[in-house]
Amino acid sequence: MRGNSKKRVLVTGASGGIGSAIVEKLALGGYSVLAHYNKNSTALESLANAMQEKGGQVNLLQCDLRNRAECRIAIERDIEENGTYYGIVTSAGICSDAAFPALTDDDWDRVIDINLNGFFNMVHPAIMPMCRAKSGRIVAISSVAGIVGNRGQVNYSASKAGLIGAVKALAVELASRSITVNCVAPGLIETDMIKDMPLDIVLPTIPMKRIGKPHEVASVVEFLLSESASYITRQVISVNGGLI
């Protein structure tokens, strides 16, 4: 368990349902976790304290994913002070659903900025130090929507499909540096994002007839960060109960 204690992992969107589950899983697995947030620090502070009581290590990093300069400054300062990341998990994501004709400019821009541009804004400043270290793991949380598209989610589906494309290309660029780059694509997971969804209509479409749990996504992320996954790169791993 403590074999990963010197490996630093940045998790973006760490205050969300999936993000916080990833932070907990990695902290208990011996990683030194840097949990990113923008506004919601209270929940993360409580999680960090709880992990510390169990022997885990979680520190917090604040920046606005939509502000490229702010992200770069925060990442570069942290690396200078604390060292290069072994892993980066980009879990930040929002949705703003509407039929395409009803999507506003802000609906489109906010979702693309956070879900897709946020990947660039947080990963790009950290890449060269990882390349110099010649090892590392990058895991992007995409979605089933990025694979098949969802009605009323043109913006969200575009952002998550964009992540898949970015991961596949980046994996090729970084493979010679022993840095793996993969996607995890959750289906319907028990988080605030699906709280208003008509589950009586949705559940029959899922072969396993249930909603997934955040820890089930976190377990796949933990595996992709491990030494056991050192020959897995450029892949999209779905966690969706057989949905597609």
C-alpha positions in Angstrom: 0.0 0.0 0.0 2.7 2.4 0.9 4.7 1.6 -2.3 3.2 4.6 -4.0 3.8 7.0 -1.2 6.3 9.1 -3.2 4.2 9.3 -6.4 2.4 12.6 -6.7 -0.9 12.5 -8.6 -2.9 15.6 -9.6 -6.7 15.1 -9.7 -8.8 17.9 -11.3 -12.4 18.4 -10.4 -11.7 16.6 -7.1 -14.8 18.0 -5.4 -17.2 16.2 -7.7 -18.7 12.8 -7.0 -16.3 10.8 -9.2 -13.3 13.1 -8.5 -13.6 12.8 -4.7 -13.9 9.0 -5.0 -10.7 9.0 -7.1 -8.9 11.1 -4.5 -10.0 8.8 -1.7 -9.0 5.6 -3.6 -5.6 7.0 -4.5 -4.8 8.5 -1.1 -5.7 5.2 0.6 -3.5 3.4 -2.1 -0.4 5.3 -1.0 -0.3 8.1 -3.5 0.4 11.7 -2.6 -2.7 13.4 -4.0 -3.0 17.0 -5.1 -6.8 17.6 -5.2 -7.8 20.5 -7.5 -10.9 22.6 -7.0 -12.2 26.0 -8.1 -14.8 27.1 -5.5 -15.8 24.2 -3.3 -13.0 23.8 -0.8 -15.1 22.8 2.2 -15.8 19.2 1.1 -12.3 18.6 0.0 -10.8 19.9 3.2 -13.0 17.4 5.1 -11.9 14.6 2.7 -8.2 15.6 3.1 -8.6 15.5 6.9 -10.3 12.1 6.8 -7.6 10.7 4.6 -4.9 12.0 6.9 -6.5 10.2 9.8 -6.2 7.0 7.8 -2.6 7.6 6.8 -3.3 9.1 3.4 -1.9 12.4 2.0 -4.1 14.9 0.3 -3.2 18.5 -0.5 -5.4 21.1 -2.2 -4.8 23.2 -5.3 -7.1 26.0 -6.3 -7.5 27.5 -9.8 -10.2 28.2 -12.4 -10.0 25.7 -15.2 -11.3 28.4 -17.6 -8.4 30.7 -16.9 -5.4 29.3 -18.8 -2.9 31.7 -17.3 -4.1 31.0 -13.8 -3.8 27.3 -14.3 -0.3 27.5 -15.7 0.9 29.7 -12.8 -0.6 27.3 -10.2 0.8 24.2 -11.8 4.3 25.6 -12.5 4.5 27.0 -8.9 3.4 23.7 -7.4 5.9 21.6 -9.5 8.7 24.0 -8.6 7.9 23.8 -4.9 6.9 20.1 -4.6 8.2 18.2 -7.6 6.9 16.6 -10.8 3.7 14.7 -11.0 3.8 11.0 -11.6 0.1 11.1 -12.7 -2.6 13.4 -13.8 -6.3 12.5 -13.6 -8.6 15.0 -15.3 -12.0 14.5 -13.7 -13.5 18.0 -13.9 -16.7 18.2 -15.9 -20.0 19.9 -16.1 -23.1 19.6 -18.3 -25.6 22.2 -19.5 -28.2 20.2 -21.4 -30.7 21.5 -24.0 -31.9 20.6 -27.4 -29.3 22.0 -29.9 -31.5 24.9 -31.2 -32.0 26.0 -27.6 -28.3 25.9 -26.6 -27.0 29.3 -25.7 -23.5 30.6 -26.4 -22.8 30.3 -22.7 -24.1 26.7 -22.6 -21.6 25.8 -25.3 -18.6 27.8 -24.1 -18.8 26.8 -20.5 -19.0 23.1 -21.2 -16.2 23.1 -23.8 -14.0 25.4 -21.7 -14.2 23.2 -18.5 -14.5 19.7 -20.0 -12.1 20.0 -22.9 -10.0 23.2 -22.6 -9.6 22.4 -18.9 -7.7 19.3 -20.0 -5.2 21.3 -22.0 -5.0 24.1 -19.3 -4.0 21.6 -16.6 -2.0 19.0 -18.4 0.1 21.2 -20.8 2.1 22.9 -18.0 3.0 19.6 -16.4 4.0 17.7 -19.6 7.7 18.7 -20.0 8.6 17.8 -16.4 6.9 14.4 -16.8 8.8 13.9 -20.1 12.1 14.6 -18.4 11.2 12.1 -15.7 10.5 9.5 -18.5 7.6 8.0 -16.6 4.0 8.8 -15.8 0.3 8.2 -16.2 -2.4 10.5 -17.6 -6.1 9.5 -17.3 -8.9 11.6 -18.6 -12.5 11.0 -17.5 -14.6 11.0 -20.6 -18.2 9.7 -20.9 -20.4 7.3 -22.7 -21.7 10.5 -24.3 -18.4 11.0 -25.9 -18.6 7.6 -27.6 -22.2 7.4 -28.8 -23.6 10.9 -28.2 -26.7 11.8 -26.2 -29.8 13.6 -27.2 -29.8 17.1 -25.6 -26.1 16.9 -24.9 -24.5 18.1 -28.1 -22.1 20.3 -26.2 -21.3 17.7 -23.5 -20.9 14.9 -26.1 -18.6 17.1 -28.2 -16.4 17.9 -25.2 -16.1 14.3 -24.1 -15.5 13.1 -27.6 -12.8 15.7 -27.9 -11.1 14.3 -24.8 -11.0 10.9 -26.4 -9.3 12.3 -29.5 -6.8 14.3 -27.5 -5.9 11.2 -25.4 -5.4 9.0 -28.4 -3.1 11.6 -30.1 -1.2 12.4 -26.9 -0.6 8.7 -26.1 1.3 8.4 -29.4 3.4 11.4 -28.6 4.3 10.3 -25.1 4.7 6.5 -25.5 8.5 6.7 -26.1 8.8 8.5 -22.8 7.1 5.7 -20.9 4.1 7.9 -20.2 0.7 6.2 -20.7 -2.4 8.2 -21.7 -5.9 6.7 -21.4 -9.5 7.5 -21.1 -12.1 6.1 -18.7 -15.7 6.6 -20.0 -18.3 6.2 -17.3 -21.9 5.5 -18.0 -24.6 6.5 -15.5 -22.9 7.0 -12.2 -24.5 7.9 -8.9 -23.5 11.6 -8.7 -25.3 14.9 -8.7 -25.1 15.0 -12.5 -27.9 12.4 -12.8 -30.1 13.5 -9.8 -32.8 14.8 -12.1 -32.7 11.9 -14.5 -35.9 9.8 -14.9 -34.3 6.5 -13.7 -37.4 4.5 -14.3 -36.9 5.1 -18.0 -33.1 4.9 -18.0 -32.6 1.7 -16.0 -34.2 -0.7 -18.5 -31.5 0.4 -21.1 -28.7 -0.7 -18.8 -28.0 -4.5 -19.0 -26.9 -4.6 -15.4 -30.1 -2.8 -14.4 -28.4 -0.5 -11.9 -26.6 2.8 -11.7 -22.8 2.6 -11.2 -21.0 3.8 -8.1 -18.2 6.4 -8.1 -15.8 4.0 -6.5 -16.2 1.6 -9.5 -14.8 4.3 -11.7 -12.1 5.2 -9.2 -10.9 1.6 -9.2 -10.3 1.6 -12.9 -8.4 4.9 -12.6 -6.2 3.4 -9.8 -5.4 0.4 -12.0 -4.4 2.6 -14.9 -2.0 4.5 -12.7 -0.4 1.3 -11.4 2.7 -0.5 -12.7 0.4 -3.4 -13.8 -0.9 -1.0 -16.5 2.4 0.0 -17.9 1.7 -1.5 -21.3 -1.8 0.0 -21.6 -2.0 3.3 -23.5 -4.3 5.0 -26.1 -7.3 3.1 -24.7 -10.9 4.1 -23.8 -12.2 1.9 -21.0 -15.9 2.0 -20.4 -17.5 1.7 -17.0 -21.2 1.5 -17.8 -22.8 -1.8 -16.8 -23.0 -2.9 -20.4 -24.8 0.1 -21.7 -23.0 0.1 -25.1 
